[in-house]
Amino acid sequence: MTVMEAKGRDLSRLKVAWVGDGNNMAQSWIQAAAKIGFPLYLACPKGYEPDDEILSRARSEASFPIEVMEDPVAAAEDADVINTDVWASMGQEEEAEERKKVFMPFQVNEALLKHAKPDCIVLHCLPAHRGEEITEEVLEGPHSVAWDQAENKMHIHKAVLEWAMRLRD
């Protein structure tokens, strides 16, 4: 929804990049790329790639490329949208220090944004660890739509809750 608000409804013309862990959020973007139809380029450190089964299924359904690579610059090159998420999700707290070392080259920062399109937007599902997966200047900068994304997520959650409650009637 946030991407459509910022970039228009035709997502097929956009290059969407994911930079970071191949976690549940990355896997949701993979499924969305297959169902909605847009090119998706994921940059994940070796050993932290998305689930093979989800990736294979999505690729078999997709009409646009869904690529996984280890180079965040290649993923971000000419991107219209750059996504990221925390490096250590709930339940991975004991891995946090090791993950910081592995993921630091995958930080969404001004240097990475220089490779994207000048009007690129940056997404983060929040909460963010400023200075880790995303820098303060990017999260609070003109490319960030993370706050719009958070608001939209709230409205979507309310709509899903209302839909689910109507199933009982």
C-alpha positions, -999 to 999 in steps of 0.1 A, spaced: 0 0 0 28 24 9 47 17 -23 15 23 -43 9 56 -25 44 68 -33 50 52 -67 17 45 -83 -3 13 -87 17 -3 -115 43 -21 -94 56 -41 -124 76 -11 -136 95 -8 -103 127 -24 -91 122 -34 -55 152 -43 -34 154 -61 -1 187 -57 19 194 -78 50 182 -110 65 161 -134 45 136 -135 73 98 -136 74 95 -101 60 118 -108 31 98 -140 25 65 -119 25 81 -97 -1 90 -127 -22 54 -140 -20 41 -105 -29 64 -102 -59 51 -135 -73 14 -127 -66 13 -90 -74 40 -90 -101 71 -69 -97 109 -76 -99 125 -82 -66 162 -83 -58 173 -96 -24 208 -90 -9 214 -114 20 246 -126 36 256 -161 29 238 -184 53 210 -159 58 191 -164 26 153 -168 24 137 -202 27 144 -223 -4 108 -237 -6 92 -203 -4 116 -189 -30 112 -218 -54 74 -217 -52 74 -179 -58 98 -181 -87 75 -207 -104 45 -184 -101 63 -151 -108 62 -132 -141 92 -110 -131 126 -119 -117 131 -128 -80 168 -128 -75 189 -135 -44 225 -122 -42 252 -114 -17 259 -79 -30 237 -51 -15 250 -26 -41 238 -48 -70 204 -52 -54 201 -14 -48 214 -4 -83 187 17 -99 161 6 -73 128 24 -69 122 8 -35 147 -4 -8 134 -25 21 151 -36 53 143 -51 87 161 -58 119 191 -81 118 181 -102 148 144 -109 151 125 -120 183 140 -153 195 174 -145 180 186 -121 207 216 -143 216 228 -141 180 226 -103 179 263 -95 183 274 -120 157 247 -108 133 259 -72 136 293 -83 123 279 -104 95 252 -78 84 271 -45 87 279 -45 50 242 -47 44 233 -15 63 209 8 45 228 41 45 235 71 23 263 53 5 239 25 -5 212 50 -16 236 66 -40 232 35 -62 194 37 -62 173 60 -83 173 96 -70 136 93 -60 139 59 -43 118 53 -13 130 33 18 108 10 38 113 -5 72 86 -24 91 98 -9 124 109 -8 151 143 0 137 177 -3 154 192 30 142 229 27 133 225 -11 126 203 -21 97 195 15 88 212 48 97 194 76 114 200 99 84 182 75 61 154 66 85 147 102 92 156 114 57 136 124 26 137 89 11 121 72 41 84 63 41 87 41 71 63 62 91 37 61 64 42 24 62 36 20 99 4 40 96 -8 20 66 0 -12 85 -22 -1 113 -51 5 90 -46 -28 72 -46 -46 105 -78 -29 115 -94 -40 82 -83 -76 86 -96 -76 122 -130 -63 110 -131 -89 82 -122 -117 107 -149 -105 131 -175 -106 104 -168 -142 97 -184 -150 130 -218 -135 119 
